Amino acid sequence: MKNKKDQEKDGDNVIAVSRAIGLLESFLPDDEYLSLLELSKRSGLHKSTVLRIARTLAHHRYLVQREDGAWRLGPAAGWLGARYRSSFDVSAAVEPVLQELSALSSESSTFFVQEGDARICLYRIEGPQAIRFHISVGQVLPLEKGSPGKVILAFSGAAGSQFDTIRRNGYYISVGERDKDVSSISAPVYGVNWKLLGAISISGPSSRLSRPILKGYADTLINKANSLSLALGGKHKGMPTQAMRTTWHP
């Protein structure tokens, strides 16, 4: 059993790790560099604390400091992201499907996976339109809002009439749920032994993607999701009944 001094040391170590993670999370998808002052503001830590943590992270190559004193994410942070993506081992199958969906719809297509109580953008193909909804690979979004999250919840067994309907239809359309200007349609993707991997979606501005237009993509999206599931897990036991749906009936 640890004595009081050891327990206090453990507590200090946990705080230090939490602060380091918070500093890394201060970087947003579009940030190339952040000044010491900006890192201090975003993390809520004093500049001297930020500098001490940043130097430690730089020693381990998670941050890099440029000549003017600003900081950027380092190669070790990129390595972690690459390892996270490679742990799914689906890029060779997923990316061509997303490209096909974007070419067909002229909109962006995305593959999301669940992490805890959130969804992560794992792969993304931007549509050709000048005006489009932007998210970045690695971006964290809520599960409970938007069609990808609702599909993941439904096919993970969430209870409720809305999720029952999603399972019957094999897809879900959201219009302005997470962002009032964004609409999307999503369907589930399965992996080895037909374990749910995530959801693929077509998304874009609500001004272009009305509910009737999105319904027009339902058959194709479900077929692509089924084909992708077969490619990723088709050598194993049969496809779940809800994943076999290929048509939408109003």
C-alpha positions as CSV (number, residue, x, y, z in Angstrom):
1,M,0.0,0.0,0.0
2,K,1.4,3.4,-1.0
3,N,2.2,5.9,1.7
4,K,0.9,9.5,1.6
5,K,4.0,10.9,0.0
6,D,3.8,8.3,-2.9
7,Q,0.1,9.0,-3.4
8,E,0.8,12.8,-3.6
9,K,3.6,12.1,-6.2
10,D,1.2,10.0,-8.2
11,G,-1.3,12.8,-8.2
12,D,1.2,15.3,-9.3
13,N,2.2,13.0,-12.2
14,V,-1.4,12.6,-13.3
15,I,-1.8,16.4,-13.3
16,A,1.3,16.8,-15.4
17,V,0.1,14.3,-17.9
18,S,-3.3,15.9,-18.1
19,R,-1.7,19.3,-18.7
20,A,0.5,17.9,-21.5
21,I,-2.4,16.3,-23.2
22,G,-4.4,19.6,-22.8
23,L,-1.5,21.5,-24.4
24,L,-1.5,19.1,-27.4
25,E,-5.3,19.4,-27.7
26,S,-5.0,23.2,-27.9
27,F,-4.0,22.8,-31.6
28,L,-7.1,23.0,-33.8
29,P,-7.2,21.3,-37.3
30,D,-6.3,24.5,-39.1
31,D,-3.5,25.6,-36.8
32,E,0.0,25.4,-38.2
33,Y,1.8,27.3,-35.4
34,L,0.7,28.7,-32.0
35,S,2.5,31.3,-30.0
36,L,3.3,30.7,-26.3
37,L,0.7,33.3,-25.4
38,E,-2.0,31.6,-27.5
39,L,-1.1,28.2,-26.0
40,S,-1.4,29.7,-22.5
41,K,-4.8,31.2,-23.3
42,R,-6.2,28.0,-24.9
43,S,-4.9,25.6,-22.2
44,G,-5.6,27.9,-19.2
45,L,-2.1,27.5,-18.0
46,H,0.5,30.1,-17.0
47,K,3.1,30.8,-19.7
48,S,5.9,29.5,-17.6
49,T,4.0,26.2,-17.1
50,V,3.3,26.0,-20.8
51,L,6.9,26.6,-21.7
52,R,8.1,23.9,-19.3
53,I,5.6,21.4,-20.6
54,A,6.3,22.4,-24.3
55,R,10.0,21.9,-23.8
56,T,9.4,18.4,-22.4
57,L,7.1,17.5,-25.3
58,A,9.6,18.9,-27.7
59,H,12.3,16.6,-26.2
60,H,10.1,13.7,-27.1
61,R,9.3,15.2,-30.5
62,Y,5.6,15.8,-29.9
63,L,6.1,19.6,-30.4
64,V,8.6,21.6,-32.4
65,Q,9.6,25.2,-31.7
66,R,10.5,27.5,-34.6
67,E,12.9,30.4,-34.5
68,D,10.4,33.1,-33.5
69,G,9.3,31.0,-30.5
70,A,6.0,29.7,-31.9
71,W,5.2,26.0,-31.6
72,R,3.8,23.3,-33.9
73,L,2.9,19.7,-33.6
74,G,5.9,17.4,-34.0
75,P,6.5,14.1,-35.9
76,A,5.7,12.0,-32.9
77,A,2.2,13.4,-32.8
78,G,1.8,12.5,-36.5
79,W,3.1,9.0,-35.8
80,L,0.4,8.5,-33.2
81,G,-2.2,9.6,-35.7
82,A,-0.8,7.3,-38.3
83,R,-0.7,4.4,-35.9
84,Y,-4.4,5.1,-34.9
85,R,-5.5,5.0,-38.5
86,S,-3.4,1.9,-39.3
87,S,-5.0,0.0,-36.4
88,F,-8.2,-0.1,-38.4
89,D,-6.4,-1.4,-41.5
90,V,-9.2,-0.4,-43.8
91,S,-7.8,2.4,-46.0
92,A,-7.3,0.3,-49.1
93,A,-11.0,-0.6,-49.1
94,V,-12.6,2.6,-47.7
95,E,-10.9,5.4,-49.7
96,P,-12.0,4.1,-53.2
97,V,-15.6,3.8,-51.9
98,L,-15.5,7.4,-50.6
99,Q,-14.1,8.6,-53.9
100,E,-16.9,6.8,-55.8
101,L,-19.6,8.4,-53.5
102,S,-18.1,11.9,-54.0
103,A,-17.9,11.5,-57.7
104,L,-21.5,10.3,-57.8
105,S,-22.9,13.0,-55.6
106,S,-20.5,15.8,-56.2
107,E,-20.4,16.2,-52.4
108,S,-18.0,15.2,-49.6
109,S,-18.0,11.7,-48.3
110,T,-16.6,10.5,-44.9
111,F,-15.9,7.4,-42.9
112,F,-16.5,7.8,-39.1
113,V,-15.7,5.4,-36.3
114,Q,-16.8,5.5,-32.6
115,E,-14.4,6.4,-29.8
116,G,-16.1,6.4,-26.4
117,D,-19.0,8.8,-26.5
118,A,-17.8,10.6,-29.7
119,R,-17.2,9.9,-33.4
120,I,-13.9,10.4,-35.2
121,C,-13.5,11.4,-38.8
122,L,-11.1,8.6,-40.0
123,Y,-11.2,9.2,-43.8
124,R,-12.5,12.1,-45.8
125,I,-12.9,12.9,-49.5
126,E,-13.8,16.5,-50.2
127,G,-16.4,17.2,-52.9
128,P,-15.6,19.3,-55.9
129,Q,-18.1,22.1,-55.1
130,A,-16.6,25.5,-54.1
131,I,-19.1,25.8,-51.2
132,R,-18.9,22.7,-48.9
133,F,-18.9,21.6,-45.3
134,H,-15.3,21.3,-44.0
135,I,-14.1,18.8,-41.4
136,S,-10.7,17.4,-40.9
137,V,-9.4,13.8,-40.5
138,G,-9.1,13.2,-36.8
139,Q,-11.8,15.7,-35.9
140,V,-14.0,14.7,-33.0
141,L,-17.8,15.2,-33.3
142,P,-20.7,14.2,-31.1
143,L,-22.4,10.8,-31.5
144,E,-25.9,12.0,-30.6
145,K,-26.1,14.6,-33.4
146,G,-25.8,14.1,-37.1
147,S,-26.5,11.0,-39.3
148,P,-23.1,9.2,-38.8
149,G,-23.4,9.3,-35.1
150,K,-27.1,8.2,-35.1
151,V,-26.3,5.3,-37.4
152,I,-23.4,4.2,-35.2
153,L,-25.7,4.3,-32.1
154,A,-28.5,2.5,-33.9
155,F,-26.4,-0.4,-35.2
156,S,-24.7,-0.6,-31.8
157,G,-28.0,-1.5,-30.3
158,A,-29.3,1.8,-28.9
159,A,-32.9,1.6,-27.7
160,G,-35.7,3.8,-28.9
161,S,-38.2,4.2,-31.7
162,Q,-35.9,6.5,-33.7
163,F,-33.1,3.9,-33.6
164,D,-35.6,1.1,-34.5
165,T,-36.5,3.1,-37.6
166,I,-32.9,3.6,-38.6
167,R,-32.2,-0.1,-38.3
168,R,-35.3,-1.0,-40.4
169,N,-34.3,1.5,-43.1
170,G,-30.6,0.8,-43.1
171,Y,-29.6,4.5,-43.2
172,Y,-30.4,7.8,-41.5
173,I,-30.8,11.4,-42.9
174,S,-30.0,14.4,-40.8
175,V,-30.8,18.0,-41.8
176,G,-29.4,20.7,-39.6
177,E,-29.0,18.4,-36.5
178,R,-25.4,19.3,-35.5
179,D,-25.0,22.3,-37.7
180,K,-28.1,24.1,-39.1
181,D,-26.4,24.5,-42.5
182,V,-25.3,20.9,-43.0
183,S,-27.2,17.8,-44.2
184,S,-26.1,14.3,-44.5
185,I,-27.1,10.6,-45.1
186,S,-25.2,7.7,-43.5
187,A,-25.2,3.9,-43.5
188,P,-23.3,1.3,-41.3
189,V,-20.1,-0.5,-42.2
190,Y,-19.1,-3.8,-40.7
191,G,-15.7,-5.5,-40.3
192,V,-14.4,-8.9,-39.3
193,N,-17.1,-11.2,-38.0
194,W,-19.6,-8.5,-38.9
195,K,-18.6,-6.3,-36.0
196,L,-19.7,-2.7,-36.5
197,L,-16.8,-0.6,-37.7
198,G,-18.4,2.8,-38.3
199,A,-20.5,4.7,-40.8
200,I,-20.0,6.1,-44.2
201,S,-21.8,9.3,-45.2
202,I,-22.5,11.9,-47.9
203,S,-22.7,15.4,-46.6
204,G,-22.9,19.0,-47.8
205,P,-24.7,22.3,-47.4
206,S,-28.4,22.0,-46.6
207,S,-29.1,24.5,-49.4
208,R,-28.0,21.8,-51.9
209,L,-28.9,18.6,-50.0
210,S,-32.6,18.6,-49.2
211,R,-34.2,15.5,-47.6
212,P,-35.6,14.3,-51.0
213,I,-32.2,14.6,-52.7
214,L,-30.5,12.7,-49.9
215,K,-33.2,10.0,-50.1
216,G,-32.2,9.6,-53.7
217,Y,-28.8,8.6,-52.6
218,A,-30.0,6.0,-50.1
219,D,-29.9,2.9,-52.3
220,T,-26.5,3.7,-53.6
221,L,-25.1,4.5,-50.2
222,I,-26.4,1.3,-48.7
223,N,-25.1,-0.8,-51.6
224,K,-21.7,0.8,-51.2
225,A,-21.8,0.2,-47.4
226,N,-22.7,-3.4,-48.0
227,S,-20.0,-4.0,-50.6
228,L,-17.5,-2.4,-48.2
229,S,-18.6,-4.6,-45.4
230,L,-18.2,-7.6,-47.6
231,A,-14.7,-6.6,-48.5
232,L,-13.8,-6.1,-44.9
233,G,-15.6,-9.0,-43.3
234,G,-17.2,-11.1,-46.1
235,K,-15.1,-14.2,-45.5
236,H,-16.7,-14.6,-42.1
237,K,-20.2,-15.3,-40.9
238,G,-23.3,-13.9,-42.7
239,M,-24.2,-10.3,-42.9
240,P,-26.7,-9.0,-40.3
241,T,-30.2,-8.7,-41.6
242,Q,-30.3,-4.9,-41.1
243,A,-27.1,-4.6,-43.1
244,M,-28.6,-6.4,-46.1
245,R,-31.2,-3.7,-46.8
246,T,-30.7,-2.3,-50.3
247,T,-33.9,-0.4,-50.9
248,W,-35.8,2.4,-49.2
249,H,-39.5,2.2,-48.8
250,P,-41.4,5.4,-47.6
